[in-house]
Amino acid sequence: MTSTPHIRARSFDAAAALYSANRPGYPGELFEALEALAGRGLRGARVADVGAGTGIATGLLRARGADVVAVEPGDGMAAEFRRANPGIPLVRGDGDRLPLVTAGFDFLTYAQAWHWTDPARSVPEARRVLRPGGALALWWNDMDPAVPWIAEQDERIRTLFDAGGLGYRTLPPGLEFATREVRWSRRIPLDVHLANHASHSAFLMLGPAGTREFLDAERARLSALFPGGTVEERYVVTLGVAVV
């Protein structure tokens, strides 16, 4: 089966609980940077979080006082979202066809999700649903390749999938983006680190046997590096905000 972006995006549905349990959240500094670049606060703002998945970012936006609605296309991810976030409205759809009113939102956010859209369609949709002066915010959270063990692991993953870097995570043309990087870290059990990798679309498409073989080898390497069984994952969040 050909691995198209649509197929890869839908691969998360079968692993929604794995995704919810092991993916990292986002630091408070990210939302402070978002407010600074947008020129307005989240408290009381009308926000649509698109490609919300299991609601990791959506819940944090809500906690900062935003009036937030989630948009999610996948059945499995939507079910996990509803289980974890019963008080947050969820509508089914994606960034190319937003099921949202025109000029109804102060923020449109994409946490780890913009690369699943077609910018020729998702940019006009963003312009449509945002109020004048509203902000389109895109961000990606990646482990920091400045850390030697992370860089070495990234290289093994690229070799496994015969893949390049993260060039596909680009900001769309036609909008003026201000950007910022936010660095942070979390300390987690080795099993959670490995399960985090297993929740990514490339490994979901690889299948359980190939994923298990790769992660078993990673477990052996990292057990020697982290004999206490606790891994410090260091991250860089790359944020882009365009006021429209």
C-alpha positions as CSV (number, residue, x, y, z in Angstrom):
1,M,0.0,0.0,0.0
2,T,1.3,3.4,-1.0
3,S,2.1,5.6,2.0
4,T,0.3,8.9,1.2
5,P,0.1,11.8,3.6
6,H,-3.6,10.9,4.0
7,I,-2.9,7.3,4.9
8,R,-0.1,8.2,7.3
9,A,-2.3,10.8,9.0
10,R,-5.1,8.2,9.5
11,S,-2.6,5.7,10.9
12,F,-2.9,7.4,14.3
13,D,-6.5,6.2,14.7
14,A,-5.4,2.6,15.6
15,A,-2.9,3.9,18.2
16,A,-4.8,6.8,19.8
17,A,-4.4,5.5,23.4
18,L,-0.7,4.9,22.8
19,Y,-0.4,8.5,21.4
20,S,-2.3,10.0,24.3
21,A,-0.3,8.2,27.0
22,N,3.2,8.7,25.7
23,R,3.5,11.9,23.6
24,P,5.0,14.9,25.3
25,G,3.0,18.0,26.1
26,Y,4.1,21.6,25.6
27,P,5.8,24.0,28.0
28,G,4.1,27.2,29.3
29,E,6.8,29.2,27.6
30,L,5.3,28.1,24.2
31,F,2.0,29.7,24.9
32,E,3.7,32.8,26.3
33,A,5.6,33.1,23.0
34,L,2.4,32.6,21.0
35,E,0.7,35.4,22.9
36,A,3.7,37.7,22.4
37,L,3.9,37.1,18.6
38,A,0.1,37.4,18.2
39,G,-0.1,40.6,20.2
40,R,-3.0,39.4,22.4
41,G,-3.7,36.9,25.2
42,L,-5.3,33.5,25.1
43,R,-7.6,34.2,28.0
44,G,-11.1,34.8,26.7
45,A,-10.0,34.3,23.1
46,R,-12.0,32.2,20.7
47,V,-9.6,29.4,19.5
48,A,-9.9,26.5,17.1
49,D,-7.2,23.8,17.5
50,V,-7.0,21.9,14.2
51,G,-5.8,18.4,13.9
52,A,-6.3,18.2,17.6
53,G,-5.6,14.5,17.9
54,T,-6.2,13.3,21.5
55,G,-6.2,16.9,22.8
56,I,-2.7,17.4,24.2
57,A,-2.5,21.0,23.0
58,T,-6.3,21.7,23.2
59,G,-6.4,21.0,26.9
60,L,-3.4,23.3,27.5
61,L,-5.1,26.1,25.5
62,R,-8.2,25.6,27.6
63,A,-6.2,25.7,30.8
64,R,-4.9,29.1,29.8
65,G,-8.4,30.5,29.6
66,A,-9.1,30.1,25.9
67,D,-12.6,29.4,24.7
68,V,-11.5,26.5,22.5
69,V,-13.0,24.1,20.0
70,A,-11.2,21.1,18.6
71,V,-11.2,20.0,15.0
72,E,-10.2,16.3,14.3
73,P,-10.8,14.1,11.3
74,G,-9.8,10.6,12.7
75,D,-12.3,8.3,14.3
76,G,-9.9,6.8,16.8
77,M,-8.3,10.1,17.8
78,A,-11.7,11.8,18.2
79,A,-12.9,9.0,20.5
80,E,-9.8,9.3,22.6
81,F,-10.2,13.1,22.6
82,R,-13.8,12.8,23.9
83,R,-12.7,10.4,26.6
84,A,-9.9,12.7,27.9
85,N,-11.6,16.0,27.3
86,P,-15.3,15.7,27.9
87,G,-15.8,19.4,28.5
88,I,-14.2,20.6,25.2
89,P,-16.3,20.8,22.0
90,L,-15.1,18.7,19.1
91,V,-16.1,18.9,15.5
92,R,-15.1,16.5,12.8
93,G,-13.1,17.9,9.9
94,D,-9.6,18.9,8.8
95,G,-7.7,22.0,7.8
96,D,-8.5,21.8,4.1
97,R,-12.3,21.9,4.9
98,L,-12.8,23.6,8.2
99,P,-16.3,23.1,9.6
100,L,-16.2,26.5,11.3
101,V,-18.0,29.8,10.9
102,T,-16.5,32.6,8.9
103,A,-14.6,35.3,10.9
104,G,-15.4,33.5,14.1
105,F,-12.0,32.9,15.7
106,D,-9.1,34.9,17.3
107,F,-6.6,32.0,17.0
108,L,-6.3,29.0,14.7
109,T,-3.7,26.6,16.0
110,Y,-2.0,23.6,14.5
111,A,0.1,21.6,17.0
112,Q,2.1,19.0,15.0
113,A,-0.6,19.0,12.4
114,W,0.0,21.6,9.6
115,H,2.1,19.2,7.5
116,W,-1.0,17.0,7.0
117,T,-2.8,19.9,5.1
118,D,-2.7,21.1,1.5
119,P,-1.6,24.8,1.9
120,A,-3.4,25.7,-1.3
121,R,-6.6,24.9,0.6
122,S,-5.7,25.3,4.2
123,V,-4.4,28.9,4.0
124,P,-7.6,30.3,2.4
125,E,-9.6,28.4,5.0
126,A,-7.5,29.9,7.8
127,R,-8.1,33.4,6.3
128,R,-11.8,32.7,6.2
129,V,-12.3,31.5,9.8
130,L,-10.0,34.1,11.5
131,R,-11.3,37.4,12.5
132,P,-9.5,40.5,11.3
133,G,-6.3,40.6,13.3
134,G,-6.6,37.0,14.2
135,A,-3.5,34.7,14.4
136,L,-2.6,31.5,12.6
137,A,-0.2,29.6,14.8
138,L,1.8,26.5,13.7
139,W,4.2,24.6,15.8
140,W,6.3,21.5,15.8
141,N,7.9,19.8,18.8
142,D,11.1,17.9,18.0
143,M,13.8,16.3,20.1
144,D,16.9,18.5,20.1
145,P,19.5,17.3,17.7
146,A,22.2,19.3,19.6
147,V,22.1,16.5,22.2
148,P,24.5,13.9,21.0
149,W,22.5,10.8,21.9
150,I,19.4,12.3,20.3
151,A,21.3,13.2,17.1
152,E,22.6,9.6,16.9
153,Q,19.1,8.2,17.4
154,D,17.7,10.5,14.7
155,E,20.3,9.3,12.3
156,R,19.3,5.6,13.0
157,I,15.7,6.5,12.4
158,R,16.5,8.3,9.1
159,T,18.5,5.3,8.0
160,L,15.6,2.9,8.8
161,F,13.1,4.9,6.8
162,D,15.5,6.2,4.2
163,A,14.3,9.7,5.0
164,G,15.9,13.1,5.1
165,G,15.4,15.9,7.6
166,L,12.3,17.9,8.6
167,G,12.2,20.0,5.4
168,Y,8.5,19.3,4.9
169,R,7.7,21.3,8.1
170,T,7.7,24.6,6.3
171,L,5.7,27.7,6.8
172,P,3.3,28.4,3.9
173,P,3.9,31.3,1.5
174,G,1.7,34.2,1.2
175,L,1.6,35.0,5.0
176,E,4.1,36.9,7.1
177,F,5.2,34.7,10.0
178,A,7.1,35.7,13.1
179,T,9.0,32.8,14.5
180,R,10.4,31.6,17.8
181,E,12.1,28.5,19.2
182,V,11.3,27.3,22.7
183,R,13.6,24.7,24.4
184,W,12.4,22.5,27.2
185,S,12.8,18.9,28.5
186,R,11.1,16.1,30.3
187,R,12.4,13.2,32.4
188,I,10.5,10.0,31.7
189,P,10.9,6.2,32.0
190,L,12.8,4.5,29.1
191,D,9.6,2.6,28.2
192,V,7.7,5.9,27.7
193,H,10.5,7.2,25.5
194,L,10.3,4.1,23.3
195,A,6.5,4.1,23.3
196,N,6.6,7.8,22.2
197,H,8.5,6.8,19.1
198,A,6.1,3.9,18.5
199,S,3.3,6.4,18.3
200,H,4.7,8.2,15.3
201,S,3.2,7.7,11.9
202,A,6.4,6.2,10.3
203,F,6.5,3.4,12.9
204,L,2.8,2.9,12.8
205,M,3.1,2.3,9.0
206,L,6.2,0.1,9.5
207,G,4.1,-2.3,11.5
208,P,4.6,-4.1,14.9
209,A,7.3,-6.5,13.9
210,G,9.6,-3.9,12.4
211,T,8.9,-1.4,15.1
212,R,9.6,-4.0,17.9
213,E,12.9,-4.9,16.3
214,F,14.1,-1.3,16.1
215,L,12.9,-0.3,19.5
216,D,14.4,-3.4,21.2
217,A,17.8,-2.4,19.8
218,E,17.2,1.2,21.1
219,R,16.3,-0.2,24.5
220,A,19.7,-2.0,24.7
221,R,21.6,1.1,23.6
222,L,19.8,3.5,25.9
223,S,19.8,1.2,28.9
224,A,23.6,1.4,28.8
225,L,23.4,5.2,28.5
226,F,20.7,5.7,31.2
227,P,21.3,2.8,33.7
228,G,18.8,4.3,36.1
229,G,16.0,3.8,33.5
230,T,15.1,7.5,33.3
231,V,15.6,9.3,30.0
232,E,15.8,13.1,29.7
233,E,14.2,14.0,26.4
234,R,15.2,17.5,25.4
235,Y,13.0,19.3,22.9
236,V,12.9,22.3,20.6
237,V,9.5,23.7,19.7
238,T,9.5,25.7,16.5
239,L,6.6,28.2,16.5
240,G,5.4,30.4,13.6
241,V,2.6,33.0,14.0
242,A,1.0,35.0,11.2
243,V,-1.5,37.8,12.0
244,V,-4.0,38.0,9.2
